[in-house]
Amino acid sequence: MRMWNVDPKLMCRKHLLGEHVEMHMFAGTLAKGISIKGYVDGGLVEVENIRRRHDELAAEMEARGFKHASPLREDCPLFCEGHVDSEANMIELARRCPECAEIIRKSGRSLPS
């Protein structure tokens, strides 16, 4: 699981929907009282921004014509902080996914060669 924290407009369908699911997974895990310390320490999630990120992803899903019928649960405790490096994640996303790389390039964002 990971919070890419990349502008949702720069993500392919697969990564947009995948990160959306992962925000639900993080919220569910926290609501069950299960630690996600490893994800926080690894820079993979900003717990205090799970709801904001979910809502950004949902808005982009709707802008693309997808139905969004899964509000984030209300009992997700947001008790710790983390930091996600959005720029590094955009580079990693482009490295992993040719479709995301193409969208990023078309947006005018530069990627290292």
Beta strands, then each sheet from edge to edge (+ up, - down):
end
